[in-house]
Amino acid sequence: MLTVADVMREVRCCFPDGRWEGEITLRGGRMEPDLLLPGDWVVLRGGGSADGIRQADGNGRLDVPDGTFTGSVTWLKPPEDFLRLCERIIAWDAENGHGALKRERFAGYGREAAVDMNGLPVTWRSVFAPELNWFRRMWAQEEMSW
């Protein structure tokens, strides 16, 4: 299933807005020191299976395994228009799966994917490329080790 994090990776920007480094303990989805507010977007680094882009739930908790590690938390501030675009992309992808279909037959099953003018399959990346390109140009690219 496509996520906001996948779209951030595609545009190579996660909209960083501050960073904290040190020892981090995760217990029951809570981070110690308690640095998260409900709805916060963060990138965890150094925590093994907890690494990656995460969003805190309505209680300020993350869906991550318990553990202690030395690493960093980078707060993210994706713009609202980017998050709305992500919602549209995720909905399109949920409806179209691995690409838009041009034709699908059932008797003797056949499937024909829609293709663009270059003969490549139509995917969320191609459908939303003009809107995604704006975010690629607007924000400086950064290291994407997550």
Secondary structure, DSSP 8 states (H G I E B T S, - for coil): ---HHHHHHHHT---EEEEEEEEEEEETTEEES----TT-EEEEESSGGG-EEEE--TTS--S---EEEEEEEEEE---HHHHHHHHHHHHHHHHHTTS-EEEEETTTTEEEE-B-TTS-B--HHHHTHHHHHHHHHHS-------
